[in-house]
Each structure stands twice: as structure tokens, then as C-alpha cells.
Amino acid sequence: MTIQAKKSIQLFTFMAEMAEDAAGTLEKVKELGFDGVELAGYGNLDADTFRAKVEELGLEVSSAHVPLEQWRNDADTVLKELKVMNCSYVAIPYLDDEEQNETGYQNLIAFMNELAPKVKDYGMTLCYHHHDFELQHTMADGRSALKAILEDTKEAGVLPEFDVYWLQKAGENPLDWVKAYKDQLKVIHMKDMTTDGKAFFAELGTGGVDVKGLLDELQSSSLEWLIVEQDKTTKTPYESVKESMTFLNRYEEATT
């Protein structure tokens, strides 16, 4: 069964390589079989050169991670640049430690509700990418911070960008979240986690995350982009990503 969603790579995976040779790294991304990239900056290229390179390679900019501080400082500049990239989804990727409290989460929710319509005006959709800490904090009303964020920004059009590693790390079953939000999913971080007690980042199919079960479920979802990310690795990033792509290719072959 062909995976319906297109495949993208979160370029944070190649942060060091992008800083040294972004153009060459993008060429390797294309060789690995990806359809697009999720931005985490432009490496050693400026925005115009980066855009020209992805267009030359036939890659799409699936999405982008933009730090909250940049959104707060100059959202319009961020959005103008991403619109030129033909980016569809933009995510707030992280909440600083000092804001991971009741007030911080409420402020984040209010900010996202204000930002989402502006993002929509530029033809994009705002998403929230979580880690494990949003599931470890209980709000005053008894909900997890992640539930509060997703439920209280839904009306404004904010979508989840689930990270299956961080869901599992927090003791959750990623499949439960995918099933509950399958009609709101457009982008997802597909990752795995080691089972050796260290809960380290693993290549797809080598750890304890039910990647196959997730892929099966996502076939009937609204997902547009399946995003591979390897935050850290004991190998080279290229080796890890190649292994994950091999798993995805074998999944497609086995279910055809």
C-alpha cells in the first residue's frame, strides 16, 4: 500500500551538515527519496538561494518550524518569507522552560489564537509541535497542557503537529492521539524510540513505537506530510535517515 502522504525531512536532523553545506545536504535529501523538507532555518544559505535550490531539486517546503520569539518579534516578516517558499504549514516548535507553567501556557494559547488568522491570511496554517513536557503539566482545569493548547486553539484553526516519539516518551500511546485527531492531522513527526531503558531516538522500525500501526491508521486520515526526524543519532544523520526511509519503502512494498 502506497503511503498516501508525501514524505518530508525535518532539517534539524542535518543541522550541522546544513550549516556547512546546505546545498549539498539538500541534494542528499532528494537522493534519499524525500518529496519535501521541513525548515529549521536555511543552513549556510540565504532565503533566496535556499528557495532556488529546493526548486532546482524539485523539492517542496512542506512546513517550517519558527521559534516563538521570532513570531512575537516580527510575524509578518516571517510569513512573507515563508509564503515565497510556498510553505503550507508553520509550527511553533517549543516553549521555553520558564514559560512551561499555567500562565505561560495560557499566554501561548492567547497568542496562537491571535496569530492563526494572520497565518491564514498568508495562505498557510498554524500548527503546534509538542514535546513531552506539555503532557507532564496539568492545567488548573485538570487537562494536560497539550490538551488545553489543542482544544482552546481549535476554533482559530490551529492544527496539531504530533511527534510520536515525544508522545511515547510521556507515557502516552501515540495511536490513541492519532485516532482522536485523525481529521485534523496534516503533518506529523514519525520517529521511533529505543527499548533499552534509555528512551533514545531510534530509526523507524527499530524501536518500541508501533510505527506500522501508526502508518496503517494514518492511511485513512487527513495527513498530507509524513515528516521523518532523527533528533540525535549514534550513527551519522544520513545513515539513520536512510535506514528510516528503507523501513518506509519496505512498509509500502509489504502492504501493496
C-alpha positions in Angstrom: 0.0 0.0 0.0 1.5 3.3 -1.0 1.7 5.8 1.8 -0.8 8.5 0.8 1.1 11.3 2.5 4.2 12.8 0.9 7.5 12.3 2.8 9.4 15.2 4.2 12.5 15.5 6.4 12.9 17.9 9.3 16.1 19.6 8.5 17.1 19.9 12.2 18.2 16.3 11.6 21.0 17.7 9.4 21.7 20.8 11.4 25.5 20.5 11.4 25.5 19.4 7.7 23.2 22.3 6.7 25.5 24.8 8.4 28.4 23.6 6.4 26.9 22.7 3.1 23.2 23.3 2.8 23.0 22.8 -1.0 24.9 19.5 -0.8 22.7 18.4 2.0 19.5 19.2 0.1 20.9 17.1 -2.8 21.3 14.1 -0.5 17.8 14.6 0.9 16.5 14.4 -2.7 18.6 11.3 -3.3 17.1 9.6 -0.3 13.7 9.9 -1.9 12.0 12.7 0.0 9.4 14.9 -1.5 9.9 17.9 0.7 11.7 19.5 3.6 10.5 21.0 6.9 12.5 24.1 7.6 14.7 24.7 10.7 16.5 27.7 9.2 18.3 27.7 5.9 21.8 26.5 6.9 24.6 28.4 5.3 22.3 29.8 2.5 20.2 32.9 2.4 16.5 32.5 1.9 16.5 33.3 -1.9 19.4 30.8 -2.6 17.7 28.2 -0.5 14.4 28.6 -2.4 16.2 28.4 -5.7 17.9 25.2 -4.6 14.8 23.4 -3.5 13.1 24.4 -6.7 16.0 23.1 -8.8 15.8 19.8 -7.0 12.0 19.5 -7.3 11.6 19.5 -3.5 8.7 21.2 -1.7 8.8 23.1 1.6 6.2 21.1 3.4 6.3 23.1 6.6 8.5 25.2 8.8 9.5 25.4 12.5 9.8 29.0 13.6 10.8 29.8 17.2 8.1 31.6 19.3 10.4 34.6 19.8 10.5 35.2 16.1 6.8 35.1 15.8 6.5 37.6 18.7 9.1 39.9 17.2 8.0 40.1 13.6 5.4 37.7 12.4 4.8 39.5 9.1 8.4 39.2 8.0 8.4 35.5 8.9 5.2 34.9 6.9 6.3 36.9 3.9 9.4 34.8 3.6 7.6 31.5 4.0 4.9 32.5 1.5 7.6 32.9 -1.1 8.8 29.4 -0.2 5.3 28.1 -1.0 5.2 26.7 2.6 1.8 25.3 3.7 2.2 24.7 7.4 4.1 26.7 10.0 4.7 25.4 13.5 5.6 26.9 16.9 8.1 24.2 17.8 8.9 24.8 21.5 8.0 26.7 24.7 10.9 27.9 26.8 11.4 26.3 30.2 10.4 29.5 32.1 7.1 29.5 30.3 6.1 25.9 31.0 3.6 26.8 33.7 -0.1 27.8 33.9 0.4 31.4 33.0 2.9 30.5 30.2 0.5 28.1 28.6 -2.5 30.4 28.8 -0.4 33.2 27.2 0.7 30.8 24.5 -2.9 29.8 23.8 -4.0 33.5 23.6 -1.0 34.3 21.3 -1.8 31.4 18.9 -5.4 32.4 18.7 -4.3 35.9 17.6 -1.6 34.6 15.2 -3.6 31.9 13.5 -5.8 34.3 11.4 -2.8 36.2 10.3 -1.1 33.0 9.2 -4.3 32.1 7.3 -4.3 35.4 5.5 -0.9 34.4 4.1 -2.3 31.1 2.8 -0.8 29.0 5.5 -1.9 27.1 8.6 -0.5 27.4 12.1 0.4 24.3 14.0 1.8 23.4 17.4 4.6 20.9 17.7 4.9 19.4 21.2 7.4 17.6 23.3 6.8 15.6 26.4 6.6 18.4 28.9 3.1 19.6 27.7 1.8 16.2 28.8 3.5 16.3 32.1 1.9 19.6 33.2 -1.7 19.6 34.4 -3.6 22.8 34.0 -5.8 24.3 36.7 -8.9 22.7 35.0 -7.4 19.2 35.1 -6.4 19.0 31.4 -2.9 18.3 30.2 -1.2 21.4 28.8 -1.2 19.7 25.3 -5.0 19.1 25.5 -5.6 22.7 26.5 -3.5 24.0 23.7 -5.2 21.9 21.1 -8.7 22.3 22.3 -8.5 26.0 23.1 -7.0 27.0 19.7 -9.1 24.6 17.5 -11.7 27.3 16.7 -8.9 29.6 15.5 -7.8 26.8 13.1 -4.6 25.7 14.8 -3.7 22.1 14.0 -1.5 19.6 15.9 1.8 18.5 14.7 2.2 15.4 16.7 5.6 13.9 17.4 5.1 10.2 18.1 8.4 9.9 19.9 7.5 12.6 22.5 4.0 11.1 22.9 5.6 7.7 23.7 8.3 9.3 25.9 5.5 10.9 28.0 3.9 7.5 28.6 1.1 8.0 26.0 0.0 5.7 23.2 0.7 7.7 20.0 -2.0 5.6 18.2 -4.7 6.9 20.6 -3.8 10.5 19.7 -3.7 9.9 16.0 -7.1 8.2 16.2 -8.6 11.1 18.2 -7.3 13.8 15.9 -7.0 12.0 12.5 -9.3 14.5 10.8 -7.1 17.4 11.9 -3.8 15.9 11.0 -1.9 17.4 8.1 1.7 17.0 9.3 3.2 14.5 11.8 6.7 13.7 13.0 7.3 10.0 12.6 10.0 8.7 14.9 11.0 5.7 17.0 12.4 5.2 20.5 14.9 2.6 21.8 13.7 -0.1 24.1 16.9 -0.4 26.1 15.7 1.8 29.0 17.5 4.9 27.7 14.5 6.0 25.6 16.9 7.4 22.9 15.9 8.3 19.4 15.8 5.3 17.1 15.5 4.7 13.4 12.0 3.8 12.2 11.1 0.2 12.8 14.0 -0.5 15.3 12.4 0.7 18.5 9.2 0.4 20.6 6.9 2.8 18.8 4.2 1.0 16.8 5.3 2.7 13.6 3.4 0.1 11.4 0.2 0.5 13.3 0.5 4.3 13.0 1.1 4.1 9.3 -1.9 1.8 8.9 -4.1 4.2 10.8 -2.8 7.3 9.0 -3.9 5.8 5.7 -7.4 6.9 6.5 -6.5 10.2 8.0 -6.3 13.7 6.5 -2.4 13.6 6.7 -0.6 15.4 3.9 3.0 15.2 5.1 4.8 12.4 6.9 7.9 14.0 8.4 11.0 12.0 9.4 13.2 13.4 12.1 16.2 12.0 13.9 17.0 14.5 16.7 20.2 12.7 17.7 21.9 9.5 16.5 24.7 7.2 17.4 25.4 6.9 13.6 25.6 9.7 11.0 22.3 11.5 10.3 22.5 10.3 6.7 22.8 6.6 7.8 19.9 7.0 10.3 17.6 8.7 7.8 18.5 6.2 5.1 17.5 3.4 7.4 14.2 5.0 8.3 13.4 5.6 4.6 14.3 1.9 3.9 11.7 1.0 6.5 9.0 3.2 4.9 9.8 1.7 1.5 9.6 -1.8 2.8 6.3 -1.0 4.5 4.9 0.1 1.2 6.2 -3.0 -0.6 4.8 -5.3 2.1 1.3 -3.7 2.0 1.0 -3.5 -1.7 
